[in-house]
Amino acid sequence: MTVYPVAIRLIHWLTAILILAQIAFALVNAVAYEQYPSLAEAVVQAHISFGALILVLTLARIAARARQGAPALPGSMSRAARRAVQLVHAALYALLIALPFSGYAKLAFLDFAPVLFGVVSLPALPFNSDMANAARLFHQGAGTLLGTLLIAHIMAALLHQRLFGSAVIGRMGWPTRPPTAPQMPIPRTEKRQSGR
């Protein structure tokens, strides 16, 4: 196995897109919170909904990886580098699971009941400003840590590919057809001989 199974690759890139959307939602909410409260509430609902979807995808990815396995890391990687990759992956999975719960908690403890995709209503929790504040601080810290790990993860993959020529990035990519060799033009002398 040189690349991840198709299901894991699909989940990977869909999760990446959803994370980018989550960052955009958070930025919009920070700007619109006071001036456009209705827009901010809609953005929060979308943020919670996408967070729940990321949670489901992450659990599905963990299950798929446990069942189907993963391609081996390049042999050029040291034991320390392999261990670092494993730890980063484990931390990313843990954060992608914890963030939706903390995001829900920081709202639910303020008597706000999110509605996932306008269909599934989540219950509000008994009002507790201290718990809401604790969940908010955890959510912010975990979000910052997630962003840092993602940047480090991407940079490490690019550097390893660039410096050592290892096909690390290709493990999550899509196979492409090898380029066809260009046809050499026939010299004029050969054309004349072939025309006789």
ZINORUR-V874009 format. One record per backbone hydrogen bond with DSSP energy under -0.5 kcal/mol. CO is the residue of the C=O (numbers start at 1). NH is the residue of the N-H. E is the energy in kcal/mol with one decimal. If there is no record, write none. Layout:
# ZINORUR-V874009
co=(CO/CO)
nh=(NH/NH)
e=(E/E)
This chain:
# ZINORUR-V874009
co=(1/5/6/7/8/9/10/11/12/13/14/15/16/17/18/19/20/21/22/23/24/25/26/27/28/29/32/36/37/38/39/40/41/42/43/44/45/46/47/48/49/50/51/52/53/54/55/56/57/58/59/60/61/62/63/64/65/74/78/79/80/81/82/83/84/85/86/87/88/89/90/91/92/93/94/95/97/98/99/100/101/102/103/104/104/105/107/107/108/108/109/111/112/114/115/115/116/116/119/120/128/129/130/131/132/133/134/135/136/137/138/139/140/141/142/143/144/145/146/147/148/149/150/151/152/153/154/155/156/157/158/159/160/160/161/166/168/169/170/171/187/188/189/190/191/192/193)
nh=(72/9/10/11/12/13/14/15/16/17/18/19/20/21/22/23/24/25/26/27/28/29/30/31/32/33/36/40/41/42/43/44/45/46/47/48/49/50/51/52/53/54/55/56/57/58/59/60/61/62/63/64/65/66/67/68/69/77/82/83/84/85/86/87/88/89/90/91/92/93/94/95/96/97/98/99/101/102/103/104/105/106/107/107/108/109/110/112/111/125/128/113/114/122/117/118/119/120/121/116/132/133/134/135/136/137/138/139/140/141/142/143/144/145/146/147/148/149/150/151/152/153/154/155/156/157/158/159/160/161/162/163/164/166/165/168/171/172/173/4/191/192/193/194/195/196/196)
e=(-0.7/-2.1/-2.6/-2.3/-2.5/-2.3/-2.2/-2.6/-2.0/-2.0/-2.3/-2.4/-2.0/-2.0/-2.3/-2.2/-2.0/-2.6/-2.4/-2.1/-2.5/-2.7/-2.0/-1.5/-2.8/-1.3/-1.9/-2.5/-2.4/-1.9/-2.4/-2.4/-2.3/-2.2/-2.7/-2.7/-2.4/-2.8/-2.0/-2.2/-1.9/-2.5/-2.1/-2.2/-2.6/-2.7/-2.3/-2.3/-2.5/-2.5/-2.2/-2.5/-2.7/-2.3/-1.7/-3.3/-2.0/-1.7/-2.3/-2.3/-2.3/-2.2/-2.1/-2.4/-2.5/-2.4/-2.4/-2.4/-2.6/-2.4/-2.3/-2.4/-2.5/-1.3/-2.5/-2.8/-0.8/-2.4/-2.6/-2.1/-2.6/-2.3/-0.8/-0.6/-3.1/-2.3/-1.5/-1.7/-1.5/-1.6/-2.5/-0.5/-0.8/-3.2/-0.5/-1.1/-2.4/-1.8/-0.6/-3.5/-2.3/-2.5/-2.4/-2.6/-2.2/-2.5/-2.3/-2.6/-2.5/-2.5/-3.2/-2.3/-2.3/-2.4/-2.6/-2.3/-2.2/-2.7/-2.5/-2.2/-2.5/-2.7/-2.5/-2.7/-2.5/-1.9/-2.4/-2.9/-2.6/-2.1/-2.4/-3.5/-1.7/-1.2/-0.7/-1.9/-1.2/-1.7/-0.7/-2.9/-1.9/-2.4/-2.1/-2.5/-1.5/-0.8/-0.6)
